[in-house]
Amino acid sequence: IFVSVFSIVLAGGATIARLIFRKTSKMPWLADDYLIIVAAIITSADAACYLACLPFGFGQHMWAVDPALLLTFFKIVFATFILYGAAVSFVKFSVLAFYARIFPRNNFKWWLISLGVASGAWWILITLASVLQCNPVQKNWDDSLPGYCINYLDLYIAIQVLNIVLDIAILALPISTVMKLQMGRANKISVAMTFALG
């Protein structure tokens, strides 16, 4: 919990500082700014869900928690699955919008569009997987209901592998463009590493 809250506070602080800087510098907010605001709001909601789980047995052994509390706990966890996919996707969209602003070349734009579509498809995939992993949907939080659930762990691993591949592709995308800039090799490497590290 502490790590999650600390990460949210750190990321939120960086986002707020960025927006304040643009405002005080009289620079207009652009698409990547609005997208990162949406990502920050969704991420905050996701973190709030984890905090909301605390009174319902989060961090405790399942057999030590009142079954009525567990029902509410799993409903909240179900919501985090939906929020997670949205938050991650909007971060990707913000990064791609930032690239589009600083690298306006046409051939680069098609790579941005392709990765944007792939990121959107990943978002749809993880959302559908989260919602439809159990039939009926209510079985996601109430295992006593008749029905069935797929092996979500294997599916989740496959989805996260796709997520990592997308992240690597997005972070590596501007490197070839940076290496063509008219600057010293050391500066090129420095800028390329900055993009690669996100």
C-alpha positions in Angstrom: 0.0 0.0 0.0 2.8 2.4 1.0 4.7 1.8 -2.3 1.5 2.3 -4.3 0.5 5.5 -2.5 4.1 6.9 -2.7 4.2 6.1 -6.5 0.9 7.9 -7.0 2.0 10.9 -5.0 5.3 11.1 -6.9 3.7 10.7 -10.3 0.9 13.1 -9.4 3.4 15.7 -8.1 5.4 15.5 -11.3 2.3 15.9 -13.4 1.1 18.9 -11.4 4.6 20.5 -11.6 4.7 20.0 -15.4 1.3 21.7 -15.8 2.1 24.6 -13.5 5.4 25.1 -15.4 3.5 25.3 -18.7 0.9 27.6 -17.2 3.5 30.0 -15.6 5.5 29.9 -18.8 2.4 30.9 -20.7 2.6 27.7 -22.8 -0.8 26.3 -23.7 -1.8 22.8 -22.6 -1.6 20.5 -25.5 -3.0 17.0 -26.3 -0.3 15.2 -24.3 -1.0 17.4 -21.3 -4.7 16.6 -21.3 -4.1 12.9 -21.8 -1.7 12.7 -18.9 -4.3 14.5 -16.7 -6.8 11.8 -17.6 -4.2 9.1 -16.8 -3.5 10.8 -13.5 -7.2 10.9 -12.5 -7.8 7.3 -13.4 -4.6 6.2 -11.6 -5.7 8.1 -8.5 -9.1 6.4 -8.7 -7.3 3.0 -9.0 -5.2 3.8 -5.9 -8.3 5.0 -4.0 -9.8 1.5 -4.7 -6.8 -0.2 -3.1 -7.1 2.0 -0.1 -10.8 1.3 0.1 -10.0 -2.4 0.3 -8.3 -2.0 3.6 -11.4 -2.3 5.8 -12.5 -5.3 3.8 -9.6 -7.6 4.5 -6.8 -6.4 2.2 -3.5 -7.9 3.3 -5.2 -10.5 5.5 -5.7 -14.3 5.1 -9.0 -15.0 3.3 -10.1 -17.5 5.9 -9.7 -14.8 8.6 -12.1 -12.4 6.9 -15.8 -12.2 7.2 -17.3 -13.6 3.9 -19.6 -10.6 3.7 -16.6 -8.3 3.7 -14.8 -10.5 1.1 -17.8 -9.9 -1.3 -17.2 -6.1 -1.1 -13.5 -6.6 -1.4 -13.7 -8.6 -4.6 -16.1 -6.0 -6.1 -13.5 -3.3 -5.5 -10.7 -5.4 -6.9 -12.8 -6.0 -10.0 -13.0 -2.2 -10.5 -9.2 -1.9 -10.2 -8.8 -4.3 -13.2 -10.9 -2.0 -15.3 -9.2 1.2 -14.1 -5.7 -0.3 -14.5 -6.1 -0.9 -18.3 -7.4 2.6 -18.8 -4.7 4.3 -16.8 -1.9 2.5 -18.6 -3.4 3.2 -22.0 -3.8 6.9 -21.4 -0.1 7.2 -20.3 0.8 5.5 -23.6 -1.5 7.9 -25.6 0.1 10.9 -23.8 3.6 9.8 -24.7 2.6 9.2 -28.3 1.0 12.6 -28.5 4.1 14.1 -27.1 6.2 12.4 -29.8 3.8 13.6 -32.5 4.4 17.2 -31.3 8.2 17.1 -31.3 8.7 14.8 -34.3 6.1 15.9 -36.9 7.6 13.9 -39.8 5.1 12.0 -41.9 6.8 8.7 -41.9 7.2 8.9 -38.1 3.5 9.8 -37.8 2.4 6.4 -39.2 4.5 4.6 -36.6 2.7 6.7 -33.9 -0.7 5.9 -35.3 0.2 2.2 -35.5 1.3 2.1 -31.9 -1.7 4.2 -30.8 -4.0 1.7 -32.4 -2.1 -1.2 -30.9 -2.3 0.5 -27.4 -6.1 1.0 -27.9 -6.5 -2.7 -28.9 -4.5 -3.7 -25.8 -6.8 -1.6 -23.6 -9.9 -3.2 -25.2 -8.3 -6.7 -24.7 -7.5 -6.3 -21.0 -10.9 -4.7 -20.3 -12.8 -7.5 -22.0 -10.6 -10.1 -20.4 -11.2 -8.6 -17.0 -15.0 -8.3 -17.5 -15.6 -11.6 -19.2 -13.2 -13.8 -17.3 -16.2 -15.2 -15.4 -19.7 -16.2 -16.7 -21.8 -14.7 -15.3 -19.9 -11.5 -14.6 -21.1 -11.4 -11.0 -19.0 -14.6 -10.4 -15.9 -12.3 -10.5 -16.7 -11.2 -6.9 -19.1 -14.0 -5.8 -17.6 -17.5 -6.3 -20.7 -19.1 -4.8 -22.7 -18.4 -7.9 -23.1 -21.1 -10.6 -21.0 -20.6 -13.6 -17.3 -20.8 -14.5 -14.2 -18.6 -14.7 -11.2 -19.0 -17.1 -7.6 -19.3 -15.9 -7.1 -15.5 -15.6 -3.5 -15.8 -14.5 -2.2 -17.3 -17.8 -4.3 -14.7 -19.7 -3.0 -11.9 -17.6 0.6 -12.9 -18.1 0.1 -13.0 -21.9 -1.6 -9.5 -21.8 1.3 -8.1 -19.7 3.9 -9.5 -22.1 2.1 -7.5 -24.9 2.1 -4.5 -22.6 5.8 -4.8 -22.1 6.4 -5.2 -25.9 4.3 -2.0 -26.5 6.2 -0.1 -23.9 9.6 -1.1 -25.3 8.4 -0.1 -28.9 7.1 3.2 -27.7 10.2 4.1 -25.7 12.5 3.0 -28.5 10.6 4.7 -31.3 12.3 8.1 -31.2 15.8 6.8 -30.9 16.5 6.4 -34.6 15.2 10.0 -35.2 17.3 11.4 -32.4 20.4 9.7 -33.8 19.9 11.6 -37.1 19.9 15.0 -35.4 22.7 17.5 -36.1 24.5 17.3 -32.8 27.5 15.6 -31.2 27.5 11.8 -30.6 27.6 12.3 -26.9 24.5 14.6 -27.0 22.7 12.1 -29.3 23.3 9.3 -26.9 22.2 11.4 -23.9 19.0 12.4 -25.6 18.3 8.9 -26.9 18.8 7.5 -23.4 16.4 10.1 -21.9 13.7 8.9 -24.3 14.5 5.2 -23.7 14.2 5.6 -20.0 10.9 7.3 -20.3 
